[in-house]
């Protein structure tokens, strides 16, 4: 049985937005180091597949296929990408498989198969849906020592609270924390 693991790059105040159109689009860049990349890749595991929303897949398509020959690029490019989309016929960067229809049921079935863990990066809408459906096993927050104030958050304000259990933490040379949590479910009052 596969695990579903969420990986999010996040500021101390919960902002995960970091695309080129955002005011502080490169906020993660100054904190990246080879040692930090090694820790992140180790956290992903020796083999993984990816679970992506269509927007994140399209963003990744613009970078990873041409990123060069290095461990993270090689791992992402060889991973099977399972993409939630209404346009599976237009997926071009593979190995890739489109998922549409009853997404939750399809993902329950996928999770029950043998294979590597399913890693989610970005894909904010998908993250919320999977947490709500109880399909997430782990949440790995890559926490940067910055306060951004505004931008997209990991969850919307309308999302119900979740309980997590601390598993481990690692610190990069630049102070980025890789915090791993086990997802317990809805927060009980």
N, C-alpha and C positions, 0 to 999 in steps of 0.2 A: 504494500500500500504506500502510495506517495504522500509526502507532506506538502502542504502549501505554505510557503514562507514569503512574507512581505519584507522588502528592503526599501527603506525610504531615507533619502538624504534630507535632513531637517535642521532648522535653526533652533536655538534654545527656546524661542517663542512659538514654535510649531509651524513655521512656514516651510513649505517644500518646493515652492515655485523657483525654478532656476533656468528658464529658457531664455533665449536671446532677446525676446521682446520685453522682458521684465527689467525694471530700473536697475536692479543689482544682479543682472543675469549671470555674472561670473563669480558669485559669492563663494562658491565652493573651491574655486581654482587655487587661491593662495594657500589652502590647507592640504593640498594633495602632495603626497610624497610616494616614492617607490615602496617604502616600508608600509605606508597606509594602504596602498593598492594591494600589496601582498596579504595584509590582514583581511581586507575586504574579500579578495578572491578565496582565501582560506575559509571565510565565513560562508561563502556561497557553496562550498563543497567541491569535491573532485569531479563530480558530474552533475549537471542540472539541466532541466528544461525550463523554458520561460513561459509565463502566462501573462499576456499583454492585452490591454484595450487597443482599439484600432488607432487612436491618436498617438499613443506611445509607440506602437509598432511603426507608424509612419515617421515619427521623429527619429527613432533608432535607425530606420532604413536610411535616413539622410546622413548618418555618421558611421555606424559600426561596420558595414560591409567594406568601407574604404579606410578604416582606422589604422591599418598596418598590422604587422606581425608581432604581437606581444601577448602575454598570457590572458589578460582579461578580454581582449578583442577576440582571440582564438576561441575562448570558452563560450562567449556570447554568439559568435558566428556559427559554431558547430552545434549549439543547443537547438533542440526543436522548439520553435516558437508556436505556441497555441494562442491564437488571436481571436478575441471576441469581436465579430464583425458581421455586418449585413451584406458585405461585398467580398466573400471568400475567394471569388474568382480573380480578384485583382491583387492577391497577395503574391509577391515576387521574391522576397528575400527568405530563403529557407535554410535548412528544412523548416517547413511551416505547415500548419493545419488550421483551417478556419473553424470557429465554433459559433453557431447561431441557433436560433430556435429557443428551446427551454435551456438557457445558459446554466442555471443552477443544477438542473438534472444532468446535463452534459458534463459539468465539472465534478459532480459527485461520482459519476461513472469513471471519469478520467482519474480522479484521485484514488479510486479503488483498484486501479490496475497496477501491475508491477512496472517499475521504472524509476528514474531519478526524481528527486524533489522538483516541485514546480516553484520557480522564483518569480515574484512580481516586483517590478521596479516601476515607479511612477504609477500610471493607471489609477488615479485617485477614485474615480467613480467605481471601478471594479473592486478596489480595495474595500470600500464601504459595503458594497453588496456582499462580498465574500465573508467579511466579519459578521455581518448581520445574519447570514445563512449558517454561521457556525462552521465554515469550511477551512478557516485559517488555523494552522498549527503554531506558527511562530511569527513574531514581529521583530525585525531587526531595524533599529533606528540608528542611523549614522548621524550623530549629533555634532554640529559645528558650533564653535564658540562665538556665535554672532547673534544679535537681536535685530531682526529685519522690520518688525512693526506691522508690515502689511504684505499681502500676497496670499496665494492659495495655501490653505491649511490641509493637514493630513486628513481631516474629516470635516464635514460641514457642521454648522451650528445645529442643524436639525437631527443629527445623528445621535443615537442612544449610546450611553456610556458603556465602556467595555472594561472588563477586569483582565489584567495581565499579571503573570508571575515572573519575577526576575530570574534569569538563567545565568547570564554572564556578562562581563564587560571587558573590552580591550581599549587601550588608548594608543593613538598614533603619536608620532614625534611632534606633531603640530597641535595636539590637544583635541583632536576629533575622537569622540567616543563611539565605539561600536557596541551598542547595548542590545542584547538578545533577551526576548521575553517569550514565554509560552502564553498563548491565548486561552483564557479560561471561559470566556463567554460574557453574557450581559452582567454589568455591575449590579450587585444586589444591594438594596438600601437597608 
